[in-house]
Amino acid sequence: LLQIGVIFGIASITIALLVVYSVMIYMEKNKLDNCVKLLNGYGFLERHGRKLCSVILFYVAFLSVLIIVRKSGEEMMTIGMLLGGAVVFELLARLVLIRVYEQRNIKDMLKGN
């Protein structure tokens, strides 16, 4: 049980680091686009909805593959619950990180740096 906990902890930290890195790359890559949309009055979901939808679509595709290769109903229920938690955690993490990144760097983005 301890080994599973350690593996789960390492996997969680790795996923969290990947999410942070992914958000940083996304924000730097789309800096100008997001500034123009912000100045034109687009809402948060209008500016970043595509990125969040791509995360959801990834998990839907992943769950579809798991359903095709499923072993038993009980295992699928457990995997589904873990996957649902992962989706919620990742979406909330992305929302918070994007919001924080925008708030901290809004002046630089509007100046064109």
Secondary structure, DSSP 8 states (H G I E B T S, - for coil): -HHHHHHHHHHHHHHHHHHHHHHHHHHHHTHHHHHHHHHTT--HHHHHHHHHHHHHHHHHHHHHHHHHT---HHHHHHHHHHHHHHHHHHHHHHHHHHHHHHHHHHHHHHHT-
